[in-house]
């Protein structure tokens, strides 16, 4: 879950990162810079995050027809992972 949140934050920050790099290169070459387009940068970050959420929904496997099996402790003290099992057909 934390990796998903961090990846969305990175996508939201990408426009600002690229703009900052471009601005540094432009300033070193002596080009005059205007004001920072905050609205465009924030809007583009929001669009990238929204597209990633849509892609997650579109490409994530569907588990509605399956049964959730929670994590269980094992005899050696470890914990087995949680998973989904296919529902068994009713006789």
LINZIVEN-V51532 format. One record per residue. N is the residue number from 1. RES is the residue in one letter. SS is DSSP state (H for helix, E for strand, C for the rest). NEAR is the number of other C-alpha atoms within 12 Angstrom. D_FIRST is the distance of its C-alpha to the first C-alpha in Angstrom with 1 decimal. Layout:
N/RES/SS/NEAR/D_FIRST + N/RES/SS/NEAR/D_FIRST
This chain:
1/X/C/7/0.0 + 2/X/H/8/3.8 + 3/X/H/9/5.4 + 4/X/H/14/5.2 + 5/X/H/14/6.5 + 6/X/H/13/8.7 + 7/X/H/18/10.0 + 8/X/H/24/10.9 + 9/X/H/23/12.6 + 10/X/H/20/14.4 + 11/X/H/27/15.6 + 12/X/H/27/16.9 + 13/X/H/24/18.6 + 14/X/H/23/20.2 + 15/X/H/28/23.3 + 16/X/H/25/24.1 + 17/X/H/19/23.7 + 18/X/H/18/26.0 + 19/X/H/24/28.4 + 20/X/H/19/28.7 + 21/X/H/14/29.6 + 22/X/H/17/32.0 + 23/X/H/22/33.6 + 24/X/H/16/34.2 + 25/X/H/15/35.8 + 26/X/H/15/37.9 + 27/X/H/15/39.0 + 28/X/H/12/40.1 + 29/X/C/11/42.2 + 30/X/C/10/43.9 + 31/X/C/12/42.7 + 32/X/C/12/42.7 + 33/X/C/17/39.4 + 34/X/C/10/39.1 + 35/X/C/10/36.6 + 36/X/C/15/32.8 + 37/X/C/16/31.7 + 38/X/H/16/28.8 + 39/X/H/13/28.7 + 40/X/H/16/28.4 + 41/X/H/22/25.7 + 42/X/H/22/23.5 + 43/X/H/19/24.3 + 44/X/H/23/23.4 + 45/X/H/26/20.1 + 46/X/H/23/19.4 + 47/X/H/20/20.7 + 48/X/H/23/18.6 + 49/X/H/26/15.4 + 50/X/H/18/16.9 + 51/X/H/17/17.9 + 52/X/H/23/14.6 + 53/X/H/21/13.3 + 54/X/H/14/16.6 + 55/X/H/13/16.2 + 56/X/H/16/12.9 + 57/X/H/12/14.9 + 58/X/H/11/17.9 + 59/X/H/10/16.8 + 60/X/C/12/14.1 + 61/X/C/12/16.1 + 62/X/C/13/17.5 + 63/X/C/14/17.4 + 64/X/C/12/19.7 + 65/X/C/13/22.6 + 66/X/E/15/20.9 + 67/X/E/15/20.6 + 68/X/E/15/17.6 + 69/X/E/15/18.5 + 70/X/C/13/16.6 + 71/X/C/13/16.4 + 72/X/C/14/19.9 + 73/X/E/12/21.6 + 74/X/C/10/24.1 + 75/X/C/8/27.6 + 76/X/C/8/26.9 + 77/X/C/8/24.4 + 78/X/C/10/21.2 + 79/X/E/12/18.5 + 80/X/C/14/18.2 + 81/X/C/13/14.9 + 82/X/C/13/14.4 + 83/X/E/14/15.5 + 84/X/E/17/17.4 + 85/X/E/14/21.2 + 86/X/E/14/23.6 + 87/X/C/13/25.7 + 88/X/C/9/29.2 + 89/X/C/7/32.1 + 90/X/C/4/34.2 + 91/X/C/3/37.8
